[in-house]
């Protein structure tokens, strides 16, 4: 299967972390002669990390936290 096909499939499955890490992970796997299971595992780790980061960004957006404040900005009574 061609590289572009693999990347297109990852995109259609919304595996953006895998798609981003694919080239680098493949290069490392070939260079170090990793087993296919290790290669797939590394791609899955990249996907999990990307999804967690995206989730945190979303949660921060939904939380509608105010801009950073200094201690002087708070109204203490």
ABEGO torsion letter per residue (X at the ends): XBAAAAAAAAAAAGBAAAAAAAAAAAAAAAAAGBBAAAAAAAAAAAAAAAAAAAAAAAAAAAAGBBBBBBAAABBBX
